[in-house]
Amino acid sequence: MFENSYKVRVSSRAIIIDNNKVLLNCFGDGLYYTFPGGGIEKNETAKMAAVREVLEESGLTVDIGDLMFSLEYEPLSSNYFYGDGHHISLFFRGYLSTSVASVNASQPDTNPDDETITSVAKWVPLSELHTVNLLPKICEPLWKYVETGIFEPLFWGENEHME
């Protein structure tokens, strides 16, 4: 196809806020947290991938709304913080399809560098969000959205927001 092609992984993630809590995947008993989501598969849109990934990782059925954020991780410029794979993540606003109090993953996520570290889907109170190691580090734009209800679609490189 293209002689000098370069592989970039594209993933889709959902930001689901319900009853002043946000749904996150907790890895390694709190080592770090991520938003539910993962790679977009063949014959699947970004929104379809977010729905599938949330169902797999939490057992919850969601509707996917607008694009909230996008993030590019390029390994060299980010000092290989997340490894050597180049990726772009799309973050969509997600809404629960039904009222569900608990989560039950059918396919827990695993750490790509250590498959013994798996995830557990958890509802984290928004008031405690600043106490967890959230990856990527998007607490500031997320708080702006939570406080105002207004989001401004953003695109940035991961190295611009690392702490």
C-alpha positions, 0 to 999 in steps of 0.5 A: 500500500504505502511504502513508508506507512507508519502505524498509529493506534486510534482508540475511543473512550467514554467519560460517563458521569452519573450521580456526581461520580465518574466511571473509571477503570482502576488498575492494580488496586489504585496504581492508576485509573483510566476512562473505559475504552480501547482500540477501534476495530475493523468495521466499527465507528469510534462511537461504536467502539466506545459502546462496546468497550464500556460494555466489555469493561464494566457491563454497562450499556451506554449511549455515546454523545459528543466528542469532548476531547482528543489526545495524541501520544507520540512516544519520543516527544513524551519521553516514552511515558506510555511506551513506544506506541504512537496513539490517538485517543478520542474521548466522548461523553457517555450516558447510561442507557439504564440506571445501574448501581454496580459494574460487572466486566465481562472482559477486564482491561489489562496493562499492555506492559504487564498483563498481570495488572488488570482493571476493575471498573469503579464509580469514583466520586467527583470530589475524590477525582483529584486523589487518584492517578488519572491517566491521561492527565486531563483533570483540568478540562474535565473539571471545567466541563463538570463545573460549567456543563460546557465542553470545548473540544480540545486536541493536545499532545500528551507531553503538554499535560504530563505532571 
